[in-house]
């Protein structure tokens, strides 16, 4: 028998939990968190790795070594895939893009899933009206993924939970704050469009992992969606200023017209690191992208950190 939580809002018997996208930034934080909490963790990813090295997915499960099993291509369920001790995994966390989750519905059903927690993004709101077609497409895929997930879960009487973090950062592995740090490191300044006073709420990857763990356990969370935002609301310019500070560099901003920013983005895309930059990023610098997380505090015990990045949160260190 698994361990039973004492809190009435966390009355879940801890048995097996499957993690899709286990080698992601959030996954690397979540796996040890779940194991330490007493869950039997079955980790799946498009990559098969152990401690940074490739491993044979057909080898026996070794929980202490945290073997990660490769996800079946195209969601094709293979009964040779390693199973939990009793042949089922009742709880799941999907850290892969939510729009690919439907590919794995047959696999989740085969494992007799009872609750599935899926990571989405507040980009479902902020990029819906973007001037960049690629960003609009991302918002559409998020929305479609969420809708299909909810419809499938409700049709199969499976509890669903959706978590929508905003501006994840941490451990030098994100594509938000790290991109800012890389630009500053390469060019010694950072470009701004206008006053850049739009508010942001960066959320640390550890706080996102904590929320995923809590969402598996909270009885109140069943069939709900939650925003996961940081503890602070700070202007975009100040957020970048704090990155300068962590890097021990004097703030150097270059305020440029939007037309120049568009041209600069086209040039930046020569470098792979900056290929996801777009002029729409500049347009949003003066828009408030803030989200209330009161529901997550109430149901998940969510307690995010203020935005105080350390050197270990930046890729250059």
C-alpha positions as CSV (number, residue, x, y, z in Angstrom):
1,X,0.0,0.0,0.0
2,X,1.1,3.5,-0.7
3,X,1.4,6.2,1.9
4,X,-1.8,8.2,2.7
5,X,-1.6,11.9,3.0
6,X,-3.1,13.2,6.3
7,X,-4.4,16.6,5.0
8,X,-8.1,16.3,3.9
9,X,-7.3,18.1,0.7
10,X,-4.4,15.7,-0.1
11,X,-6.1,12.4,0.5
12,X,-4.3,10.5,-2.2
13,X,-2.7,7.1,-1.8
14,X,0.8,7.5,-3.3
15,X,1.4,4.6,-5.7
16,X,2.9,4.9,-9.2
17,X,3.2,8.2,-11.1
18,X,4.2,8.5,-14.8
19,X,6.0,11.6,-16.0
20,X,5.9,12.4,-19.7
21,X,8.6,14.8,-20.8
22,X,10.8,13.7,-17.9
23,X,14.1,15.1,-19.3
24,X,12.6,18.6,-19.6
25,X,13.6,21.5,-17.4
26,X,10.6,21.0,-15.1
27,X,11.0,17.2,-15.2
28,X,14.5,17.4,-13.9
29,X,13.2,19.2,-10.8
30,X,10.0,17.1,-10.5
31,X,11.5,13.6,-10.6
32,X,13.5,13.8,-7.3
33,X,10.7,15.8,-5.7
34,X,8.2,12.9,-6.4
35,X,10.6,10.2,-5.4
36,X,11.4,11.9,-2.1
37,X,7.7,12.3,-1.4
38,X,7.2,8.5,-1.7
39,X,5.9,8.1,-5.2
40,X,7.1,5.2,-7.4
41,X,8.2,7.2,-10.4
42,X,8.0,5.9,-14.0
43,X,9.7,8.5,-16.2
44,X,9.1,8.8,-20.0
45,X,10.7,11.1,-22.6
46,X,11.5,11.3,-26.2
47,X,15.1,10.9,-25.1
48,X,16.3,7.9,-23.1
49,X,19.0,9.0,-20.6
50,X,20.3,8.3,-17.2
51,X,22.6,10.8,-15.5
52,X,23.2,12.4,-18.9
53,X,24.1,9.1,-20.6
54,X,22.1,7.0,-23.1
55,X,20.7,3.8,-21.6
56,X,19.0,0.7,-22.9
57,X,15.2,1.1,-22.4
58,X,14.8,-2.6,-22.2
59,X,16.8,-3.0,-19.0
60,X,15.0,-3.6,-15.7
61,X,13.7,-0.5,-13.8
62,X,16.1,1.0,-11.4
63,X,14.4,3.7,-9.4
64,X,17.5,4.9,-7.6
65,X,19.2,5.4,-10.9
66,X,16.1,7.1,-12.3
67,X,16.1,5.4,-15.7
68,X,14.0,7.2,-18.2
69,X,12.1,5.3,-20.8
70,X,11.6,6.4,-24.4
71,X,8.1,7.5,-25.3
72,X,6.6,5.4,-28.1
73,X,6.7,7.1,-31.5
74,X,3.4,8.6,-32.5
75,X,1.7,7.4,-29.3
76,X,1.8,3.7,-30.4
77,X,1.4,1.8,-27.2
78,X,3.8,-1.1,-26.8
79,X,3.2,-3.7,-24.2
80,X,6.9,-4.3,-24.0
81,X,7.2,-0.8,-22.4
82,X,8.2,-1.2,-18.7
83,X,5.1,-1.3,-16.5
84,X,4.8,-0.4,-12.8
85,X,4.8,-3.1,-10.3
86,X,1.1,-3.9,-10.5
87,X,0.8,-3.3,-14.2
88,X,-0.7,0.2,-14.0
89,X,0.2,3.8,-13.4
90,X,-2.8,5.7,-12.0
91,X,-1.3,9.2,-11.8
92,X,0.4,11.1,-14.6
93,X,2.1,14.5,-15.2
94,X,2.6,15.6,-18.8
95,X,5.4,18.1,-19.1
96,X,5.7,17.8,-22.9
97,X,3.8,20.3,-25.0
98,X,0.1,19.8,-24.3
99,X,-0.8,19.6,-28.0
100,X,1.1,16.3,-28.3
101,X,-0.6,14.8,-25.2
102,X,-3.5,13.4,-27.4
103,X,-1.0,11.1,-29.1
104,X,-0.6,9.3,-25.8
105,X,-4.2,8.9,-24.8
106,X,-4.1,5.2,-25.7
107,X,-1.0,4.7,-23.6
108,X,-2.5,6.5,-20.6
109,X,-5.7,4.4,-20.9
110,X,-3.6,1.2,-21.1
111,X,-1.9,2.1,-17.9
112,X,-5.4,2.7,-16.3
113,X,-4.8,6.4,-15.6
114,X,-7.1,8.0,-13.0
115,X,-5.6,11.5,-12.8
116,X,-3.5,13.4,-15.4
117,X,-1.8,16.8,-14.7
118,X,-0.8,18.6,-17.9
119,X,1.4,21.6,-18.3
120,X,0.1,24.3,-20.7
121,X,1.0,28.0,-20.7
122,X,-0.4,31.5,-20.3
123,X,0.7,32.0,-23.9
124,X,-2.7,30.6,-24.7
125,X,-3.9,34.1,-23.7
126,X,-1.0,36.4,-24.5
127,X,-0.1,35.1,-28.0
128,X,-3.7,34.7,-29.3
129,X,-3.7,38.2,-30.8
130,X,0.0,38.4,-31.6
131,X,1.2,40.1,-34.8
132,X,3.4,37.0,-35.3
133,X,1.6,34.2,-37.1
134,X,3.9,31.6,-35.5
135,X,2.9,32.9,-32.0
136,X,-0.8,32.8,-33.0
137,X,-0.2,29.2,-34.1
138,X,1.3,28.4,-30.7
139,X,-1.7,29.8,-28.9
140,X,-4.1,27.8,-31.2
141,X,-2.2,24.6,-30.5
142,X,-2.3,25.2,-26.7
143,X,-6.0,25.9,-26.9
144,X,-6.7,22.8,-29.1
145,X,-4.5,20.6,-26.8
146,X,-6.4,21.7,-23.7
147,X,-9.8,21.2,-25.2
148,X,-8.9,17.7,-26.5
149,X,-7.4,16.8,-23.2
150,X,-10.5,17.9,-21.2
151,X,-12.9,16.2,-23.6
152,X,-10.9,12.9,-23.5
153,X,-10.5,12.9,-19.7
154,X,-14.2,13.6,-19.1
155,X,-15.3,11.0,-21.6
156,X,-13.2,8.4,-19.8
157,X,-14.0,9.6,-16.3
158,X,-10.3,10.6,-15.6
159,X,-9.6,13.5,-13.4
160,X,-7.7,16.3,-15.2
161,X,-5.7,19.3,-14.0
162,X,-4.1,22.0,-16.3
163,X,-1.3,24.2,-15.1
164,X,-0.5,27.4,-17.0
165,X,2.9,28.9,-15.9
166,X,4.0,32.2,-17.2
167,X,7.6,33.1,-18.1
168,X,9.4,30.1,-16.5
169,X,13.0,30.6,-15.6
170,X,15.7,28.8,-13.6
171,X,18.8,26.6,-13.6
172,X,20.1,28.2,-16.8
173,X,17.8,26.1,-19.0
174,X,14.8,28.3,-19.8
175,X,14.1,30.2,-23.1
176,X,13.1,33.4,-21.4
177,X,15.5,34.9,-18.9
178,X,18.4,32.9,-20.4
179,X,17.8,34.4,-23.8
180,X,18.1,37.9,-22.2
181,X,21.3,36.9,-20.5
182,X,22.8,35.4,-23.7
183,X,22.0,38.7,-25.5
184,X,23.6,40.8,-22.8
185,X,26.7,38.5,-22.7
186,X,27.2,38.7,-26.5
187,X,26.4,42.3,-27.1
188,X,26.8,44.1,-23.8
189,X,23.5,45.9,-24.0
190,X,19.8,45.1,-24.3
191,X,17.3,46.6,-26.8
192,X,14.0,48.0,-25.6
193,X,11.0,49.3,-27.5
194,X,9.6,52.4,-25.8
195,X,9.5,52.6,-22.0
196,X,9.2,48.8,-21.6
197,X,7.0,49.2,-18.5
198,X,4.7,46.2,-19.2
199,X,4.5,44.1,-16.1
200,X,5.9,40.6,-15.9
201,X,5.7,37.7,-13.3
202,X,8.6,35.3,-13.9
203,X,8.0,32.0,-12.1
204,X,10.9,29.8,-11.0
205,X,11.0,26.2,-12.4
206,X,11.2,24.8,-8.9
207,X,7.9,26.5,-8.0
208,X,6.3,24.9,-11.2
209,X,7.6,21.5,-10.1
210,X,6.1,22.0,-6.7
211,X,2.7,22.9,-8.2
212,X,2.8,19.7,-10.4
213,X,3.5,17.6,-7.4
214,X,0.6,19.3,-5.4
215,X,-1.8,18.9,-8.4
216,X,-1.3,15.1,-8.2
217,X,-2.4,15.1,-4.6
218,X,-5.0,17.8,-4.1
219,X,-8.6,16.7,-4.0
220,X,-9.7,20.2,-4.8
221,X,-7.7,20.4,-8.0
222,X,-9.6,17.8,-9.9
223,X,-11.0,19.1,-13.2
224,X,-9.6,22.6,-12.8
225,X,-7.1,24.8,-14.6
226,X,-4.6,27.1,-12.7
227,X,-2.4,30.0,-13.6
228,X,1.1,29.8,-12.1
229,X,2.7,33.2,-12.0
230,X,5.6,34.6,-9.9
231,X,5.3,36.4,-6.6
232,X,6.4,39.8,-8.1
233,X,4.8,42.0,-10.7
234,X,7.7,44.1,-12.1
235,X,8.2,46.2,-15.3
236,X,9.9,44.5,-18.2
237,X,12.8,47.0,-18.0
238,X,13.3,46.2,-14.3
239,X,13.2,42.5,-15.0
240,X,16.0,42.8,-17.5
241,X,17.9,45.2,-15.1
242,X,18.0,42.4,-12.5
243,X,19.6,40.1,-15.1
244,X,22.3,42.7,-15.7
245,X,22.9,42.8,-11.9
246,X,23.3,39.1,-11.6
247,X,25.8,39.2,-14.4
248,X,27.7,41.9,-12.5
249,X,27.3,44.3,-15.4
250,X,26.2,47.9,-15.6
251,X,22.7,48.4,-17.1
252,X,23.0,49.4,-20.8
253,X,19.7,49.8,-22.6
254,X,19.2,50.9,-26.2
255,X,15.7,52.2,-27.0
256,X,14.9,51.6,-30.6
257,X,11.9,52.2,-32.9
258,X,9.8,49.1,-33.7
259,X,11.0,49.2,-37.4
260,X,14.6,49.0,-36.3
261,X,13.8,46.2,-33.8
262,X,12.2,44.2,-36.6
263,X,15.3,44.6,-38.7
264,X,17.5,43.6,-35.8
265,X,15.4,40.5,-35.1
266,X,15.9,39.4,-38.7
267,X,19.7,39.7,-38.3
268,X,19.6,38.0,-34.9
269,X,18.0,34.9,-36.3
270,X,21.3,34.0,-38.0
271,X,22.3,32.7,-34.5
272,X,20.4,29.6,-33.5
273,X,20.1,30.9,-29.9
274,X,17.9,33.8,-31.1
275,X,15.7,32.1,-33.7
276,X,12.7,32.3,-31.5
277,X,12.9,36.1,-31.2
278,X,10.2,38.1,-33.0
279,X,9.1,41.7,-33.3
280,X,6.0,40.8,-31.4
281,X,8.3,40.4,-28.3
282,X,9.1,44.1,-28.6
283,X,5.4,45.0,-29.0
284,X,4.6,43.2,-25.7
285,X,7.3,45.0,-23.7
286,X,4.7,47.7,-22.9
287,X,1.8,45.3,-22.2
288,X,1.0,43.9,-18.8
289,X,1.2,40.1,-18.9
290,X,0.2,39.3,-15.4
291,X,-2.1,36.5,-14.0
292,X,-3.8,36.0,-10.7
293,X,-2.7,32.7,-9.0
294,X,-5.0,32.9,-6.0
295,X,-6.8,29.7,-7.0
296,X,-3.4,27.9,-7.1
297,X,-2.6,29.2,-3.6
298,X,-5.9,28.0,-2.2
299,X,-6.0,24.5,-3.9
300,X,-2.3,23.7,-4.4
301,X,-0.5,25.6,-1.6
302,X,1.3,27.4,-4.4
303,X,3.9,29.8,-2.9
304,X,6.1,31.2,-5.6
305,X,9.4,33.0,-5.1
306,X,10.0,36.7,-5.9
307,X,12.2,37.3,-8.9
308,X,15.7,37.1,-7.5
309,X,17.7,35.0,-10.0
310,X,21.1,33.8,-9.0
311,X,24.1,33.0,-11.1
312,X,23.1,29.3,-11.3
313,X,19.9,30.5,-13.0
314,X,21.8,31.9,-16.0
315,X,23.4,29.9,-18.7
316,X,26.7,31.9,-18.8
317,X,27.6,30.7,-15.3
